[in-house]
Amino acid sequence: GITVVSLLGGLGRGSEINTYETASRFAEALGAQCYYMAAPTYASTPELRDMLMEQAGVAENYARGRRADLAVVSVGSLAPGSTMRNLGLLTEGEIESLNAAGAVGDLLGHWIDAHGKVIDHPLNRRVVGLPPADLARLPVAALASGGPTKAQAIRGALLGGYCNVLITDEDTAARLLDG
């Protein structure tokens, strides 16, 4: 009776960090049924995002995600070498505007500031996936992330109240405790 649901759209190509492949591997390890948010991480326009979210498969899996008993998520950063940069999901102009808007990282593709507030940025209106506010309503939302470039984003996700479990490395934990 275990189900794994991807909470975010994915990539159009194979990658070990593609949400589709991550969810599939997790489901296989658990002997679970797997459901995908079958759309890109970022739609090209907010209108297309809205249309994609209304599609039967995407809407059903979004609803499944909102009813999850447990979510395991990570955060990303804007640092050179970050996943979003390496995958080409962000243009240099978007990176500059995210920095200017105060973004410290993303949670489920949504860009947040140091206090955990989802920033007012065009990319946040194009995300195909579960918003952080919905993540915060789940019984268990585990944030599994670490490394020196992610400390600010982890802190933001925790301050925003989106996650109630933290899985991280010792160095990152020390950075978070040091403020």
N, C-alpha and C positions, 0 to 999 in steps of 0.2 A: 503493500500500500504506500510505498514511498514515491514521491514525485519530486523531480528537480525541474525548476523553472528558471530560465534565463531572465534576468530583470532588465536587460539592456539590449538594444539592437547590436548588431555585429558588423563584421567585415565581409566584403565580397570575395575574400581570398582566404586560403588556409593559413593559419598561424597558431602557434601554441598558446597565444594570448587572446585569440578570438573567442568571444563569449559563447559562440555555438560549440566550439571544440572543448572549452573548459566545462561547460554544462554537460556535454556528452560524456566526457571522461569521468566526471563526478557521478553521473547517473550510472554509468557502467560499473564503477567501483562499488556502488550501493545496491546494484541490481534494481534500479529505479526506472520508472517511465520518465522521459525527458521531453520538455516543451521549450521551444525557442521563441524569442521576440524576433520574428522573421522580418526584419527591416534593418536599414543601416543605423549605425549609432546616431548619426546626425542626418536628418532630412535636409534637402537643399533649401527649403523654405518652411516657415512656421505653418503655412497652409497645407503643404504636403505632409508635414508631421501630423497634423490633425487628421488628415485623411487616412494616413497609415494606422494611426491609433484606433480608428473606427473600423478597420478591416477585421473581419470575423476572427481569424487566427490570432492577430495581434491583440485585439480587445479581450479575447478569452484568456490569453496568457497573461496579460496585464492584470486581469481580475484574479487569476491564480496567484500571481505574485503578491497582490494586496492581501490575500488570505493566508500567506505562508506562515508556518509556525516558526521557521528559522531562516534567516538570510545570512549568507556569508558574502561580504563585499570587500573591496579594497578602495584605496584612493590613488589618484594620480597627481602628478605635479607638472609645473611648467618648465622645470629645469632642463638644460641641454641633456639630451640622451633619454628624456622621458618617453614613456610608451606612446602617448598621444603624438609627440613630435616624430618619433621613429616610424610610426604607422602612417604618417602623412595626413592625419585627421584634422590638423590645424594648419592654417597658412601663417606665414610670418606676421601678416597684418592682424590676424586673430590673436596670436600670441601677444603682440604688443598691446592690443586693446584689452585683453584679459588682464595683463599686468597693470595697465592704467586704471582698470576698474577695481583693482584690489584683490583679484583672484589669487588664492594660494594653492589651489588644487581642485580636482574634481571628485565627486562622489556620484557614481552611477551616471557619469557624463555631465552632470550638473556642476557648474563652477561655483565654488564657495569662497568666502573671504575668511580672514583669520578668526573671526568670531562664529563661523559656521553659517552665516547668512548666505542664502543663494543670491548671487549678485544679479543685477539687472544688466544682462548682456544678450545680444542676439542669439548666440549659440544655445543658451538655456531655453530658448523658445523653439529650438529645432531638435531637441533630444527625444529620441524614441526610447522610452524606458520609464521605469518607476522613479518618481520624484523622491528626493530625500525625506520630505514630509510624510509620505506613505511608508517609507522604510522605518521611520521613527515609531509608527503605530504597530509594528510587528512585535510579537512577544519577545523574540530574541533576534537582534540584529548584530551580528558579529563582524567587527572590522578587523580583517587580517591584512596587515600592511606594516612595512618598516623601511628603514634606511634613512640616511641623513637628509635626502631631498624631500622626503615625505612627512617629516615631523610637523611642519606647519599645517599641512592638509589634514593629518590625523587629528591634531589638536582642534582644528576647526570643526571636523566631523563630530568630535566628542562634545565640544562646546555647544554645537547646534542641537545636541540631543538626539542625533539620528541613529546612534549605535549604543548598545548597552553592554557589549562585550568587546574587549580589545585583545587581539593576538598580535604580538610584536616581538622584536628582538630586544635584547638587554640595552644596547646603546640607544636605540630610539626611545625606550621607556625612560632612560635616564634623562634624555633631552626633554621629554614631555614633563617630567617631574621638576626639572630645573627651570621650566618656564620659558 
